[in-house]
């Protein structure tokens, strides 16, 4: 089910988003939104269709709402998948979408497209590291319902480890263990 905007966001909401400069301000916005879809939907709409800077700031809020209130994000799944595939999609928006998706139970009908997006993102060294780590987690979740994909996911994770940060490597080992696979590279000591 796709959500569509019922009404334009209030100018004061646009102003509130525009003034976000810190994590503390993001937290204040998250508390104000709570689990109220009427407050959340305009923020999501701003992230998906807004101008670059307001879209980036709205993305910051959306990513955290996706973690704390996953049900609020679920109706927007199709819109988010369309947006993340657009060539001009900003890194902040990509990161927020992928962050939010890692807390979703991806419907079976969307798993193929989500798998492809996350697999490509994980293997693309030009993508933001946080988005690649979130993509790795989503891929691990998909392999729970599609175990035949485990080896493919494990291969790309292992290929990326030599080019990654310690945080990426740590998440990679965790994901490999959750998939029931060795958490080391073949030429690494256990």
C-alpha positions as CSV (number, residue, x, y, z in Angstrom):
1,X,0.0,0.0,0.0
2,X,1.4,3.3,-1.0
3,X,0.7,6.4,1.0
4,X,0.1,9.6,-0.8
5,X,0.2,13.0,0.7
6,X,-3.2,14.1,2.0
7,X,-2.2,17.7,2.5
8,X,0.9,19.9,2.1
9,X,3.2,20.1,5.1
10,X,2.7,23.2,7.2
11,X,5.2,26.0,6.6
12,X,6.2,25.7,10.3
13,X,7.2,22.1,9.8
14,X,9.3,23.0,6.9
15,X,10.9,25.7,9.1
16,X,11.4,23.2,11.9
17,X,13.1,20.8,9.6
18,X,15.3,23.5,8.1
19,X,16.6,24.5,11.5
20,X,17.9,21.0,12.4
21,X,21.6,21.2,13.0
22,X,22.3,18.6,15.6
23,X,21.3,15.1,16.9
24,X,19.6,16.8,19.8
25,X,17.3,18.7,17.5
26,X,16.6,15.4,15.6
27,X,15.7,13.8,18.9
28,X,13.3,16.7,19.7
29,X,11.6,16.2,16.3
30,X,11.4,12.5,16.8
31,X,9.7,13.0,20.2
32,X,7.3,15.5,18.7
33,X,6.4,13.1,15.9
34,X,6.1,10.1,18.2
35,X,3.9,7.5,16.5
36,X,1.6,10.1,14.9
37,X,1.3,9.4,11.1
38,X,-0.2,12.9,10.5
39,X,3.1,14.4,11.8
40,X,5.4,11.8,10.2
41,X,3.9,11.7,6.7
42,X,4.9,15.3,5.8
43,X,8.5,14.6,7.0
44,X,8.6,11.5,4.8
45,X,7.1,13.4,1.9
46,X,9.8,16.1,2.3
47,X,12.6,13.5,2.3
48,X,11.2,11.8,-0.8
49,X,10.3,14.9,-2.8
50,X,11.8,17.9,-1.2
51,X,14.6,20.1,-2.2
52,X,18.1,18.9,-1.4
53,X,18.9,20.4,2.0
54,X,15.4,20.0,3.5
55,X,15.3,16.5,2.1
56,X,18.6,15.6,3.8
57,X,17.5,17.0,7.1
58,X,14.1,15.2,6.8
59,X,16.1,12.0,6.0
60,X,18.0,12.3,9.3
61,X,14.6,12.2,11.1
62,X,13.1,9.5,8.9
63,X,16.1,7.1,9.5
64,X,15.7,7.3,13.2
65,X,11.8,7.0,13.1
66,X,12.3,3.9,11.0
67,X,14.3,2.4,13.9
68,X,12.0,3.4,16.7
69,X,8.6,3.2,14.9
70,X,9.0,0.7,12.0
71,X,5.3,0.5,11.4
72,X,5.2,4.2,10.5
73,X,7.6,3.6,7.6
74,X,6.0,0.4,6.3
75,X,3.3,2.2,4.2
76,X,6.0,4.1,2.4
77,X,8.0,1.1,1.3
78,X,7.2,1.4,-2.4
79,X,7.9,5.1,-2.5
80,X,11.2,4.6,-0.7
81,X,12.3,1.9,-3.1
82,X,11.5,4.1,-6.1
83,X,13.4,7.0,-4.6
84,X,16.5,5.1,-3.7
85,X,16.8,3.8,-7.3
86,X,16.8,7.3,-8.8
87,X,20.2,8.3,-10.1
88,X,20.0,11.7,-8.3
89,X,19.1,10.2,-4.9
90,X,21.2,12.0,-2.3
91,X,23.5,10.0,-0.1
92,X,21.7,11.2,3.1
93,X,18.4,10.0,1.7
94,X,19.9,6.6,0.6
95,X,21.4,6.2,4.1
96,X,18.0,7.0,5.8
97,X,16.1,4.7,3.5
98,X,18.5,1.8,4.1
99,X,18.6,2.5,7.8
100,X,14.8,2.4,8.0
101,X,14.6,-0.8,5.9
102,X,16.9,-2.8,8.2
103,X,14.1,-2.7,10.8
104,X,11.4,-3.8,8.4
105,X,10.1,-7.3,7.6
106,X,10.5,-7.0,3.8
107,X,7.4,-8.4,2.1
108,X,8.2,-11.4,-0.1
109,X,7.1,-9.5,-3.2
110,X,9.6,-6.7,-2.5
111,X,12.5,-8.9,-1.5
112,X,14.0,-9.3,-5.0
113,X,14.2,-5.5,-5.6
114,X,15.5,-4.9,-2.0
115,X,18.1,-7.7,-2.4
116,X,19.4,-6.2,-5.7
117,X,19.5,-2.6,-4.2
118,X,21.3,-3.8,-1.1
119,X,23.7,-6.2,-2.9
120,X,24.7,-3.5,-5.4
121,X,25.1,-0.9,-2.5
122,X,27.2,-3.3,-0.5
123,X,29.6,-4.0,-3.4
124,X,30.0,-0.3,-4.3
125,X,32.9,1.2,-2.5
126,X,31.7,4.7,-3.5
127,X,28.6,4.3,-1.4
128,X,28.6,5.8,2.2
129,X,29.9,3.2,4.7
130,X,26.9,3.5,6.9
131,X,24.5,2.7,4.0
132,X,26.7,-0.3,3.1
133,X,26.6,-1.6,6.6
134,X,22.8,-1.2,6.8
135,X,22.5,-3.0,3.4
136,X,24.6,-5.9,4.8
137,X,22.1,-6.3,7.7
138,X,19.1,-6.2,5.3
139,X,20.7,-8.9,3.1
140,X,21.2,-11.1,6.2
141,X,17.5,-10.7,7.1
142,X,16.5,-11.7,3.5
143,X,18.7,-14.8,3.7
144,X,16.6,-15.9,6.7
145,X,13.6,-16.5,4.4
146,X,15.8,-17.2,1.3
147,X,18.6,-19.4,2.5
148,X,19.8,-20.2,-1.0
149,X,21.2,-16.6,-1.2
150,X,23.5,-17.0,1.8
151,X,26.6,-18.0,-0.1
152,X,26.1,-15.2,-2.6
153,X,25.8,-12.7,0.3
154,X,28.7,-14.2,2.2
155,X,30.9,-14.0,-0.9
156,X,30.3,-10.3,-1.4
157,X,30.8,-9.6,2.3
158,X,34.1,-11.4,2.3
159,X,35.2,-9.6,-0.9
160,X,34.5,-6.2,0.8
161,X,36.3,-6.9,4.1
162,X,39.9,-6.1,2.9
163,X,38.7,-2.7,1.7
164,X,36.7,-1.8,4.7
165,X,36.8,0.0,8.0
166,X,37.0,-1.8,11.4
167,X,33.3,-1.1,12.0
168,X,32.4,-2.7,8.6
169,X,34.5,-5.7,9.4
170,X,32.9,-6.1,12.8
171,X,29.4,-6.0,11.3
172,X,30.5,-8.4,8.6
173,X,31.7,-11.0,11.1
174,X,28.5,-10.6,13.1
175,X,26.3,-11.0,9.9
176,X,28.3,-14.0,8.7
177,X,27.9,-15.7,12.2
178,X,24.1,-15.0,12.1
179,X,24.0,-16.6,8.7
180,X,25.7,-19.7,10.2
181,X,28.9,-19.2,8.2
182,X,32.5,-18.8,9.2
183,X,33.2,-15.3,10.2
184,X,36.7,-15.2,8.8
185,X,38.2,-15.0,5.4
186,X,39.7,-18.3,4.0
187,X,43.3,-17.1,4.5
188,X,42.7,-15.6,7.9
189,X,43.3,-17.4,11.2
190,X,40.2,-18.1,13.2
